[in-house]
Structure formats: C-alpha cells, structure tokens
C-alpha cells in the first residue's frame, strides 16, 4: 500500500461531506461502510495456497458489513430521506475480527 494514500482518500471524502453540509437547500445522508465483508474473498486463493489469511491493516480490528447490511441501511435512508437528512451512518458487521494474519 502506498503510504499516505489512505489518508488522502479519507481527507477527500471528508471534504466532500463538508461541502454538502454547507450547501444550502441540499439534504444529504452519509453512508460510509468502510471495509466491505466481500473484500475478504479477494484473498481466499492466496490464503488457501499459503495457509494464512493475510490482514493488510496491521494490528487493527474490523467488523465489516455485508453487502446486504449496507443495502438495508441505504434503503432505509432512501425510503425516508427527511428523517435521515444531515446524519451519518457507518454500518458494521456483527463482531470485530482479525488483529494480525490469521493462520
């Protein structure tokens, strides 16, 4: 991973969110799922080959939401946008997992 790339992307997302917040007459809701559960499937082949599940974020822990969970949050927001206007949601999965590569 390129050093600073994540920080740059995070900063850009934050700036866009702030711009929407400051725009008069524009109601918005932020749904920021972070790391998707389905992303883990990308490394399955390598995990099977090497006998370890690589965790690219060091000792951090994550509770990734499924695509279905993210869709439920987005659908709830779209069904009642006035209720969710100006709010921010970060859907997560059921439990924290991983801290280092899992073998």
Buried (B, 14 or more C-beta within 10 A) or exposed (E): EEEEEEEEEEEEEEEEBEEBEEEEEEEBBBBEBEBBBEEBEEBEEEBEEEEBBEBEEEEEEBBBBBEEBBEEBBEBBEEEEEEBEEEEBEBBBEEEBBEEEEE
